[in-house]
Amino acid sequence: MHELDRREAFCLTAAGLTWTLALGGCDKIFNKIKNRPVRRDGTMLSANHAVYKTYRDGIQLMRQLDKGDPRNWRRVAEVHLNFCPHGNWYFLPWHRAYLLMIENIIRELTGEKAFAMPYWDWRCRQTLPAPFWQNGSILNPATNTGDPDYAFTRDIGPSDGADPSMVGTATLDGILNEPDFELFASGQNSQGNLEGTPHNHVHGSFIGGTMGNYLSPLDPVFWLHHCVLDYFWFEWNSRGNANTGAAAWLNHDMTDFVDGQGNSIVQKVAAMPLAPLLAYRYESPRNCTRVFQPVDERVLKAFLEKARQIPVKPVRTFPIPPRPLIDPVRVPRATFDLPPEAVQSTIGAKQRLLLQITDVVPPPDDKTMVRVFVNLPEGAEASPESPNHAGTFAFFTDPGHPHAYNTYVDLTPALRRLGAPAATKVTFVAVSRAGTAPAPGPVRIGKLDAVAIPQAEIPRPLQ
């Protein structure tokens, strides 16, 4: 985060902060915290805004560094290529540390110590911010066709927008209302709702090109995309949701990063939840969403230091024998029965029923999304607006870096809307983004289970 002397480092320990708040002192570090950089809503900034100017300058300076320098733009992208954790619970803290790294590099190279990465709030403005299409800009792929080490492509144009059913306000409201850490933020070996739906869609089935593989940080929009995902984690915590208390998560050391001078550093996962309170802060979104009311930072800090969520244990698992194969061109739909006793477990408010989808073999490219429906009528349109719609998951893959694809879809809201019928069928529908041709190639499901879990309590707002 900030570069600290020994006294300042003590101030950031739990003991140091306790004594500082009680007795005063540590003025230097607290001035840094009070005046920490602000991450702004990039959809509301013009191309000539100082934030975008510094960003462009920083990219140019990173490209001019020797290609052996770990701060070089290509080298920084290769950190993601070689080490990014996807489909597991390090997804959010790792990318938070990654954002801190590039901010520190740009501040060091440009001398703009107040620089912070802007974010792209695609909930309301599904097209890329205009500065990423500006003629002659380093943010525009058309300007970057010279050196192949820095070239990047997109499969979209300035007027194309992400699918609102994957990134819109209703979808994000549902994700932010999920109280379970592993279903929201990704589990030990599975992707959560934030990763599996908007994150994957923006990378693969929307922007595509370089953003569709693990060298995606070569496209400067990558950083604004991950910045808004980081904001959503911050807002989720601010609503009173605790992170997991699992020791494997808290004690994990991330060793893939460097500071602004290029020196290797170690970031501990347990330190990452406090980063928005110590190293940067967020400007509230200013587009079409309701303004999130920030929580008192002292209250939030005390909560994040102490609150730990106990991992949820399944009440019962119901194996589902069929292993559907779906293909948007040849076999776009696959339907199977849910065990009646699994459906009955959702009656009342004490349990939820999840569809656990394990060992998925993704399609050859990232353009396919899979929508999941409960009792979808024969011949009915597979619309995400349908009351039968339970959820959608997308893909973000790299052929050279395969990983296990495990995910969940919460069937509970759809089942309750439909009255939890005893004869219940689930339908998988393979689709592509509206206006694009379906991509051939199957999605293979390795294993399916219906999993009953306890109904989590909605957290009380922090005050």
N, C-alpha and C positions, 0 to 999 in steps of 0.2 A: 504494500500500500504506500504510505508515505515512508520516506527514509528517516529513521529515528535514531537519536543518540540513546545511550543506555538509560538515562533518566526518563526520557520520553517513552521508551519501551516499557519501563516499569509502570508508567501511568496507564498503559493500555492493558495491563494485567488486571484480573478481577480484583486482586487485593489493592493494586495501585489506584484503580478507579474508585474503589470504596473509600480509601483514605482521601483521595482528591476531592470527591464530592462532599465528604464530611468536613474537611479541614481547609480546602482551597489549595491553590498551587498548581504546578504543572501548566503554567500559563501558555507556554510555547505550543505544547501539543494540543491544548484545548482551543487555541486560536486556529490551529490548522484544521481541527475538526469543525469548528464553527464556520470557517470560511472554505470548507472543502468544495471542490468543483461540482457543478450542477449539470446533470444529464438532462438535456432538453428534448422536447417533442420535435423531432426532425421534420415532420410533415408540415409544421407551421413556420419553418425557416426558409428564407429565400436562398438561392444559390450563392449570392454574394455575402451572406451572413458570415460573421467572423468564425463561427464554429465550423462551417463547411470550408472556409478558406484554410483554416489551420489543418483540417483533416486532409485536404488535398496537398498542402505543403508537406505534411508529415509523411504521406504515402510517397511523394516524390523523393524526399530525403531518405526514406527507408530503402527505396529502390536504388539509390545512388551509393549505398553502403556496399562494401565488399561482400561478395556472395558467401564468404565464410563467416561473416558477422552474424550472430544469432538474432540480431535485430533487423536484418535484411527482410524486405517484404515477402520474398519467396520463402525464406527460412522460417518466418513466423507462420506462414500458411502450412508449411510441412510439419509443424508441431501438431496441428489438427489432423493432418493426414496420418501421422504415425502414432498419435497418442489419444485422440479424442475418445471419450467414453460415451457410447450410445447404447440405449437399451439397458441401462443400469442406473443405480441411484447416485452415482457421481456426476451424472449429466449436468445438473444445475451448478453445483459448486465448482466443477472443473471449468465450465465456460465462464463463470464469474471471475475466476482467477485469470483466465485467458484475456478477458476484457480489461482487467486491471493492468495486465502486462502491456497491451498495445497502447493504452492511455499513457502509461509511464514512459514508454519509448517515444511517443509523439511529443509529449511535454519536454523531454530531454533534448530531442533533436531540433524542435522549433523554438524552444525557449518560452513557449506559452504555457506557463505553469497552471493556468486556470482551465486548460482544455479538458473537456469530458466528452465522451462519445454520445452523440444524439441517438435517439431511438425512433424506430419507424412503427407507429401504432397502426397496424393494418386492420384493426377492428373496424375502423370508420373510413379509412382511405386505403382501399385495397390495391390501388396502383402504386408503383414505386414512386417515392418522392421525386419531383421534377429535377433536382440537381443531379440525379443519376442518369439523366438522358441529355444533359447540357452539351451542346456541340463543343468539341475540343477539350472537354473535361477529362481528367484522369479517372473520374468515376464512371465514365461512359465506355462500354466495351468497344465501340467503334474507334476510340482514340488509342486503344491498347493492342494494336495488331502487329507491332514491331517485334520486340524481344519476346520470344515464346515463353520465357520464364515468368513473364508478367501478364501475358494475354489471358483474357477470360471471355466467355460467351454467355448469352442468355437466350432462352427459347421464346421470349416474350418481347413485346414492344411497349412503348409508352402508354398506350391506351388499354392494355390488358390488365385485368384485375384478378386477384385471388378469389377463390370460391368463398362467398360469405358464410356458407354452411360449415366451413372449416375454420374460418378466422373471425367471423362476425361477432357482434356484441352478445347475441344470445348464446352462441357456443362458448365464448370466453366466460360469460356469467356462470354457465353450468360448471366449467372447469374450476373457476375460482370458488365455487360453492362446495367443491369436494373437500371434506374434512380430513380424509386419510392421506398421509404424506406419500405413501408409495403409489397410490392411485393418481395423485396429483403430479408428483415430481419425478416419478419413475422408481421402480423397486430394485431390490438387490440384483435381480436377473430379468427384469421386465420393463417395458416402457410405460410411463404413465400418460395421462390424458394430454398434458401440455406438450409432451414430446411427440406422442403418436399422432396427434391431430394437427394443430396449427404449425408446429415446428416442421414436421415432415412434409406437410403439404407445401409450405412456402419454398422449401428447398427443392423438392422433387417434382410433384405434380403441378406446381405453378411455375416458378422461375426456370428451373432446369438448367441446362448448359453446365457451366462450371459449378453453380450452386447445387447441382444434382450429384456431386461427388465430394470426397473428403478433402479436396483441395479448394473447397468453396470459399475459404477466406481470401483467395485471390480476388474475388469480387467484393468491392468495398461495401456493398449492401449487406453482406454477411454480418458485419459487426453491428449494424443498426437492427437487424433482425434478432440477433441474440441479446442485444441490449434491452429490447422490449420484453423478451422472455425473462430476462433477469428482473425487470420491473415487476412482472407478474408474480414472481417468487416473493419479492419484497412486499407487494400488496397482500399476497396470501398470508404471509407471516403477520402483517399488520392487522389482519382481521382476527387475530388470536389463534391461528393455526400453528402448532408446534412442529418442529422438524423431528425426524426419527431420533430415538435415543440409542440406537444400535451402536455398539462400540466399534464395529467394523467400519461404520460410516464416520463417526466422530473422530476416530484416531487415524484415519487414512491420510498419508502424506502425499501431496502432489508435487512432483519433482521435475516437471516438464517446462518450467518457465524461467525467464530472466528478468532482471530489473532494467531501468532505463539506461544503465551503462553496459548492459549485456552480461552482467554477472548472474550465475545460476542462483536461484532462490528456491526455497521449499515453502509451500503453502499447505497448511493443515485444513482439512475440510471443516473442522469444528470452528475455525475462525471466519469462514466465509459468510455465515448469516449476519455477522455484525458489520460487514464491509459497507453497506449503504448508510450506516450510522457513523462511520469513522473515516472512510476514504472518499466518498462521493455522496450526493443526494439526488433525488429525482424531482424534476418539475412535474407537477400533476398533468396528466393528459389534457389537452385543450381542444380536442376535436369534438366528436359527436357523443361521447360517453359522459355519464354523470361524473362529476368531479369527486375523486376519492378524498375523503377527509383524513389527512395525515394524523397519525397517533403521536402523542407526546413521545419524543425520542427516548427520554429516560425510562418511561414505562415500557416501551418496546424493547429497549436494551436489556432491562431486568428480566423481561419475559423470555427473550431469546437465550439468555445465559442459563436460565434455570429450566424452562419448559422442555420436556422430552416426551415424544409420543411413543407409546408401547406398540410394537408391530402387531398388526391384526392377525389373529389365527383363524383359519376356516372352521366353521361349525361342522360342515359336512361337504364332501365332494361327490358329485354325481357324474361318473364317466359317460361320455357320449360316443358311441361306437363309430359313426361315419366320419371319414376324413375328407371333407369336401375339397374338390379341385375346381377352381373358378378361373375363367378366362374372359376378358371383356369382349373378345371377338367370337370365340367358339362356344363357350359355356358360361355366359355371364351371370347365371344364378345357380345357387345350390341351396336346397332346403332340407332340414332335418328336424326331428322331434326332440323336444325337451322332456326329460322325465317328469311325469305328473307330480311326484313327491317333491321335486326341486321347485316347481312352480308354487306349490302350496306353502313352501317355506317363506315366500315373500308376503303372505297375507298378514296384515297388521303392520306394525312399524318396528319390530324388533330385529328383523333380519333383512339383508339385501342379497340379491342373486346376481353374481357376476358370471359372464362367459369368459373362461380362461382359454386363451388361444396360444398354443405352445408350438415351438419349432416350425414357424412359418418360413417357407422358402419363398422369398419375394419374387416378383416378376423380373424379366430381364432389364427393364428400366423402371424409373420411379414414377411414371405417369399414371399408374393405376391406383385408385382408392377403393376401399371395400366398405360399403354401407351395410349395416346390420339391422334387420327388421324383425319384429315379432308379429306373427299372424298377418303377414302382408297378403291382401286378397289377390287371387289369381288375376293376372293381367293388369294389376294396379301399377301406377307409375312409382318407381323407386325414388320418391322425393324425400329429402331430408326434412321437409315441412310436414310430412305425414305423421299422424299420431302413432303409427306403428314403428317409426324410426327409433332405434335404440342407441345408435352411435356410428361413427365412421373412423377408420384408421387408414393412414397413408404410410408411404415408405420413403426412407432416405438411406440409400445403400451405396457402397463402393465395391466394385467387383474384386479389387485387390485387398480389401479389408472386410471380409465377411464376419458377421457376428450373429449370435442366436437372436431370432426375432420372436419375442414373447410379448403378449399384450392382453389387456382385459377390456371388455365392454360391459358396462353396468346395465343389466336388463330390467332392473327394478322399476324405474319410472314408467317405461312402456308397459310392463306387466300391470302395474297399478292403474294406469290410464285405461287399460283394456279389461280390468276386473279379474286379473290372474286366472284366465280360463284354464281348465284342466287339460284340454287338448291344445297344446301350444307348439307352434312350429317357429323355428328361426330360419330366416333366409339371408344368405350372403349375396350381395350384388356387387359385381366389379364394374366400376365406372371410371371415366376420365373427366378431366375438367371440362366444363361446358365450352363448346366451340372448338374443341380439339378432337382429332381422330383417335379412336381407341387404340391403345398399344397392344399388339399381340404378345402372347406369352402368359402362362398360367401362374396363379398363386396357389401354392400347395400348403395345406394345413396339416401339420404333423400330428397334433393331438388336441382334442376338445374336451373340456370339462365344464359343468355348471358348479359353481362354488358358492355356498351360502356363507356369508360372513355377518358378524353382529352389526346392527345399525349404529353407526357412529353418532355421537352427540355433536350438534352444531356448536362450535365454540362461542363463548360470549365475547362481545367486542371488548378490546382493550381500552381502558380508561385511565 
